[in-house]
Amino acid sequence: MPESARRAGGVPDATVGRLPLYLRALTSLHDRGVTSISSGELASLAGVRSTQLRKDLSHLGTYGVRGVGYEVELLAAQIAQELGLTQEWPVVIVGMGNLGRALASYGGFSDRGFRIVALVDDDPDVVGTDVEGLIVTTLDELEDSGPTVAIGVVATPSPAAQQVAERLVGMGVRSILNFAPGYLSLPEGVDVRGVDLGTELQILAFHEQRRLLAPSTHDPLRGDAEKEAMG
Ligand SMILES: NC(=O)c1ccc[n+]([C@@H]2O[C@H](COP(=O)([O-])OP(=O)(O)OC[C@H]3O[C@@H](n4cnc5c(N)ncnc54)[C@H](O)[C@@H]3O)[C@@H](O)[C@H]2O)c1
């Protein structure tokens, strides 16, 4: 898998986590016809400091040209290559409830090199139905005669997630994106990413609270009346 290769190649996980931010910014610049960009501008678009951006990109052996910056198309291609996006990754989503359906209908995955090849559920009322042009199948069928899958997305309730993930791993899946709350215990060599919007909201709440407790006079979001009250 590219993940281990990247580690072997010395790119830290934290850097790998920021590469999609850079790629998203570069893609949008490219769509707007921008051909080169300074590290400061790119960092600002990606929401990181420019020293961080330069350090991250140096892990890819990419150093901007002084006075010119980075070539947008070239850098986007380098990052896409590093992330393994120059090939298409087949994805299965398990759990066709509210979340699974929303993910299945999101068009943005295919634009980024992820093709949803199978949708799975265990509810007899759901299995056999058409979701976004794919017929929902079962894990049994997927094991017996399903397409090759590289990445498994777990969108089942939490009690089912561990077993679902184990069965995916049994089919050879080595990368799992888990939306169900809780920790998945899987064999070494399997990459698991947990997504928890609740945690993200809590982090935002933490920063909101900090702003309320110690308002900065430079906070552009603070209303004029509030600024006047602060003196
Ligand atoms: N991470 C996040 O930010 C986030 C956000 C929303 C929901 N969630 C989590 O995502 C999961 C799905 O949420 P939802 O609202 O779509 O739930 P849901 O109840 O609408 O859907 C769950 C689906 O999973 C199916 N299922 C249950 N056990 C299964 C199994 N063993 N094999 C295959 N399919 C199985 C059910 O039949 C159902 O269709 C939950 O665990 C929820 O807590 C996480």
The ligand as an SDF file (V2000), in Angstrom:
LIG
                    3D

 44 48  0  0  0  0  0  0  0  0999 V2000
  -18.5000   10.0400   12.3590 N   0  0  0  0  0  0  0  0  0  0  0  0
  -19.4610   10.9030   12.2710 C   0  0  0  0  0  0  0  0  0  0  0  0
  -19.2540   12.0910   12.3030 O   0  0  0  0  0  0  0  0  0  0  0  0
  -20.8310   10.3570   12.1210 C   0  0  0  0  0  0  0  0  0  0  0  0
  -21.8850   11.1470   11.6750 C   0  0  0  0  0  0  0  0  0  0  0  0
  -23.1160   10.5310   11.5100 C   0  0  0  0  0  0  0  0  0  0  0  0
  -23.2640    9.1830   11.8170 C   0  0  0  0  0  0  0  0  0  0  0  0
  -22.2110    8.4720   12.2830 N   0  0  0  0  0  0  0  0  0  0  0  0
  -22.2650    7.0590   12.5710 C   0  0  0  0  0  0  0  0  0  0  0  0
  -22.4250    6.3860   11.3210 O   0  0  0  0  0  0  0  0  0  0  0  0
  -23.1520    5.2000   11.5020 C   0  0  0  0  0  0  0  0  0  0  0  0
  -24.3480    5.2130   10.5760 C   0  0  0  0  0  0  0  0  0  0  0  0
  -25.2210    6.2710   10.9220 O   0  0  0  0  0  0  0  0  0  0  0  0
  -26.6350    6.3790   10.1930 P   0  0  0  0  0  0  0  0  0  0  0  0
  -27.2880    7.5790   10.7340 O   0  0  0  0  0  0  0  0  0  0  0  0
  -26.4540    6.2460    8.7190 O   0  0  0  0  0  0  0  0  0  0  0  0
  -27.3560    5.0550   10.7680 O   0  0  0  0  0  0  0  0  0  0  0  0
  -28.5810    4.2690   10.1550 P   0  0  0  0  0  0  0  0  0  0  0  0
  -29.1930    3.5150   11.2850 O   0  0  0  0  0  0  0  0  0  0  0  0
  -29.4410    5.1860    9.3470 O   0  0  0  0  0  0  0  0  0  0  0  0
  -27.9000    3.2460    9.1270 O   0  0  0  0  0  0  0  0  0  0  0  0
  -27.1130    2.1490    9.5070 C   0  0  0  0  0  0  0  0  0  0  0  0
  -27.2080    1.1100    8.4060 C   0  0  0  0  0  0  0  0  0  0  0  0
  -26.2970    0.0500    8.6980 O   0  0  0  0  0  0  0  0  0  0  0  0
  -26.9260   -1.1740    8.3970 C   0  0  0  0  0  0  0  0  0  0  0  0
  -26.2880   -2.2580    9.1570 N   0  0  0  0  0  0  0  0  0  0  0  0
  -26.3700   -2.5400   10.4730 C   0  0  0  0  0  0  0  0  0  0  0  0
  -25.6000   -3.5850   10.7810 N   0  0  0  0  0  0  0  0  0  0  0  0
  -25.0250   -3.9870    9.6260 C   0  0  0  0  0  0  0  0  0  0  0  0
  -24.1330   -5.0430    9.3050 C   0  0  0  0  0  0  0  0  0  0  0  0
  -23.6730   -5.9090   10.2280 N   0  0  0  0  0  0  0  0  0  0  0  0
  -23.7480   -5.1810    8.0110 N   0  0  0  0  0  0  0  0  0  0  0  0
  -24.1970   -4.3240    7.0630 C   0  0  0  0  0  0  0  0  0  0  0  0
  -25.0430   -3.3080    7.3150 N   0  0  0  0  0  0  0  0  0  0  0  0
  -25.4530   -3.1530    8.5900 C   0  0  0  0  0  0  0  0  0  0  0  0
  -28.3730   -0.9560    8.7910 C   0  0  0  0  0  0  0  0  0  0  0  0
  -29.2370   -1.8940    8.1680 O   0  0  0  0  0  0  0  0  0  0  0  0
  -28.5900    0.4740    8.3100 C   0  0  0  0  0  0  0  0  0  0  0  0
  -29.0470    0.5030    6.9750 O   0  0  0  0  0  0  0  0  0  0  0  0
  -23.5130    5.1560   12.9790 C   0  0  0  0  0  0  0  0  0  0  0  0
  -22.5430    4.3870   13.6570 O   0  0  0  0  0  0  0  0  0  0  0  0
  -23.4280    6.6020   13.4120 C   0  0  0  0  0  0  0  0  0  0  0  0
  -23.1530    6.7380   14.7940 O   0  0  0  0  0  0  0  0  0  0  0  0
  -21.0030    9.0440   12.4220 C   0  0  0  0  0  0  0  0  0  0  0  0
  1  2  1  0
  2  3  2  0
  2  4  1  0
  4  5  1  0
  4 44  2  0
  5  6  2  0
  6  7  1  0
  7  8  2  0
  8  9  1  0
  8 44  1  0
  9 10  1  0
  9 42  1  0
 10 11  1  0
 11 12  1  0
 11 40  1  0
 12 13  1  0
 13 14  1  0
 14 15  2  0
 14 16  1  0
 14 17  1  0
 17 18  1  0
 18 19  2  0
 18 20  1  0
 18 21  1  0
 21 22  1  0
 22 23  1  0
 23 24  1  0
 23 38  1  0
 24 25  1  0
 25 26  1  0
 25 36  1  0
 26 27  1  0
 26 35  1  0
 27 28  2  0
 28 29  1  0
 29 30  1  0
 29 35  2  0
 30 31  1  0
 30 32  2  0
 32 33  1  0
 33 34  2  0
 34 35  1  0
 36 37  1  0
 36 38  1  0
 38 39  1  0
 40 41  1  0
 40 42  1  0
 42 43  1  0
M  CHG  2   8   1  16  -1
M  END
$$$$
